[in-house]
Amino acid sequence: MRAARSGRAVRIAARRVSARARALMLALTFVFALAPAAARAQGEAAANGAGGGAAAHDPAKIRALIAQSGAGALGDQLVGIVEQQILDGLRDAQGRVPDAAPAVVREVVGEVLGERQPELVARMVDVYARAFSPAEIDELLAFYGSPVGGKLVAQLPTLMNASLAEGQAWVGARRAEINDRLVAALRDAGVEVAR
């Protein structure tokens, strides 16, 4: 019985890692897509002694950049992550997820976060305003409005999915090693773990 519980605990932890891995891969893909511009922005800001204050920015341009770059889809992706966390919690608490639960969770989470989407966009506008000067926002808008920028936006879901699959395969290949080391470390810490 305890061995079954231990195996279940490892599977639950793996699902949580999987959800976190999806979020991390999304963030990393987004960061890598903007990394060259961000590095240039930081270098120029340091050289000019300027920080990107929100007051100097046109929020409408930043909202347009968020939409053009595909970053506005972050809210939709967060819905999926929150849904999975809730369903994992239900599974942990009840041992299973009732058949009706996924649809109800999807509807309620989507509704609440959808209603609050403008708050997320406002926060993102502030993040962009701190990271980029108004001139850099214009450059990014030009890039995402270009054919190669449009291609990047179109390819990002494919790139993210492929990167996520590679990341999951990479973690999956190390799952036994993680489990063995985790069990040993927990035992060393005085935590009784059944195999």
Order of alpha helices (4+ residues) and beta strands (2+ residues): alpha-alpha-alpha-alpha-alpha-alpha-alpha-alpha
